[in-house]
Amino acid sequence: MNRLLRLRQVMDQTGLGSSTIYRHIAAGTFPAPLKIGGHSARWLQASVDAWVENLIHKQNGSVVHHGGSPAMLPEKAQQNQQVKP
């Protein structure tokens, strides 16, 4: 089941402040919240989780599987196998 998160929960999960989150939304680099009425908005847990996993992937070249163990991408594994003189 997909949970709906409040802004505070998104901030806690990502480590980002509210202004940074909204800047990323405006830039199209963070999932936009769902409007649930009036001035209320919520984020889908799965969307925030996917954003965090994508950030990890971009930062260190690994993919985090749902089991939680990272696996090297082929190009990163090749770089690690190269012997330096």
C-alpha positions, -999 to +999 in steps of 0.1 A: +000+000+000+013+035-009+013+060+020+008+097+017+034+118+034+032+153+049+060+178+041+076+172+075+079+135+068+094+142+033+119+165+049+128+139+075+132+112+049+153+132+024+172+155+048+161+185+027+145+217+039+111+228+027+125+256+005+149+231-012+122+206-018+100+233-035+130+245-056+135+209-068+098+206-076+099+239-096+130+226-115+113+193-122+138+173-102+116+162-073+082+146-073+053+171-070+028+166-042-007+155-048-033+182-040-058+166-016-080+196-011-078+232+000-042+240+008-033+204+017-008+184-003+008+150+002+036+131-014+034+095-024+059+074-004+069+054-034+077+086-054+099+099-026+116+065-021+123+064-059+138+099-058+161+089-029+172+057-047+179+076-079+200+101-059+220+073-044+225+058-079+237+091-093+261+097-064+280+064-063+271+044-093+253+017-075+217+005-076+199-002-043+177-032-046+146-036-026+164-060-003+187-031+006+220-044-007+238-023-033+250-038-066+276-023-088+266-011-123+287-028-150+307+003-159+315+010-122+326-026-117+349-024-147+365+008-133+371-010-100+387-040-117+413-019-136+447-022-120+466+010-115+504+010-121 
